[in-house]
Amino acid sequence: MIVQEKKPKKKLSKDIINIIRTTQRNNIELTHIADNKANVLLSLNALMVTFLLPLVVANSAVILERLLYIPLIFLSLTCFITIYICTIVLKPSNLKNFRDNDNQEGQFSPFFFGNFYKMEPQEFFDYIKDTAAKPDNIRGHLAEDLYYIGRRLAFKMNYIRWAFNIFIIGLFLSLLSTTTILWVL
């Protein structure tokens, strides 16, 4: 009698699952931090514009007479560009194209809501059941999700860096032009 050996099922080890979870949690927390930075920068610049406008209108004669419109142009452009960049960071992604990014087997990750939010419940349950039956699929989907979370985080961080740089340079130019104008006059 020949005894066939059973192939051991490939399971994700607990260490690998913990590493993936920790990395995903860290990336999500960093994304939250990036959103908070963008929100603070956006709010600060919106407040500056809100307070600046009435002051400019009320003192327009003095501003024109002393050439203070030059630093105000720098400051206004800085605020509006920073607000625009921060809005891009905070703007939600377009979800309609996520399921179009299937892999070669026509499968998409069932773990990201952007891939299944338009599915019917039974369609989703059947799909996740089929996906969960294949450990290689789970590994691939988790890796793919982790990759896209990281890409989105890098996108946000790069734009926030640009917004802060523009904000700092704009404030510096505004102050420099103000002191130069006041020193010359």
Stockholm file with secondary structure:
# STOCKHOLM 1.0

chainA/1-185         MIVQEKKPKKKLSKDIINIIRTTQRNNIELTHIADNKANVLLSLNALMVTFLLPLVVANSAVILERLLYIPLIFLSLTCFITIYICTIVLKPSNLKNFRDNDNQEGQFSPFFFGNFYKMEPQEFFDYIKDTAAKPDNIRGHLAEDLYYIGRRLAFKMNYIRWAFNIFIIGLFLSLLSTTTILWVL
#=GR chainA/1-185 SS CCCCCCCCCCCCCHHHHHHHHHHHHHHHHHHHHHHHHHHHHHHHHHHHHHHHHHHHHHTHHHHHHTTTHHHHHHHHHHHHHHHHHHHHHHSCCCGGGGGGCCCTTSCCCTTSHHHHTTSCHHHHHHHHHHHHTCHHHHHHHHHHHHHHHHHHHHHHHHHHHHHHHHHHHHHHHHHHHHHHHHHHC
#=GC SS_cons         CCCCCCCCCCCCCHHHHHHHHHHHHHHHHHHHHHHHHHHHHHHHHHHHHHHHHHHHHHTHHHHHHTTTHHHHHHHHHHHHHHHHHHHHHHSCCCGGGGGGCCCTTSCCCTTSHHHHTTSCHHHHHHHHHHHHTCHHHHHHHHHHHHHHHHHHHHHHHHHHHHHHHHHHHHHHHHHHHHHHHHHHC
//
